[in-house]
Amino acid sequence: MANKDRNKRSARKARAEERARVEAARAASVPEDSEKAIAKSEKAAAKAAAKAEKKAAKEERAREHPGPLRRVRNYFGAVRSEMRRVVWPSKSELKSYSVAIIAMLIVFGIVIWLVDTGVVAALVGYTGLRG
């Protein structure tokens, strides 16, 4: 998730820089008599770039140290996102999976019972104690 946010932040910063560059180019290409208009457009472009940078820094701080409500909101947002990706089995698949699981439980139960019986028999034979 952090990489996605980083990419968004980079894109926003690039757009702000591009807007500032376009404003500067527009101000330079438009022949105006007054230097005041050029200075004003440069100041506006610098102000926009500074505002975008300040907003990005604020968002970065908020992401680094989210409050408890933001953490809960992020958690449920992630849960919702994951639940949308879940591929649920069909009814026939669910039946076959259930049968396979029950069969494996029976097989492993019998194997564990046999091993347990063998270990108990070995201990009784070794110690001579009858249970």
Number of C-alpha atoms within 10 A of each C-alpha: 6 9 8 9 13 12 11 13 19 13 12 16 17 14 14 20 19 14 15 21 16 13 19 19 13 14 17 13 9 9 10 11 8 8 9 10 12 19 13 12 18 20 15 15 21 18 13 16 21 14 13 19 17 12 15 17 13 12 13 15 11 12 14 10 10 13 11 9 9 13 13 12 12 13 12 12 12 13 11 11 11 10 11 9 8 8 7 9 10 8 9 9 11 12 12 11 13 12 12 11 12 11 12 12 12 11 12 11 11 12 12 12 12 12 11 12 12 12 12 13 12 12 13 13 11 9 8 9 8 8 5
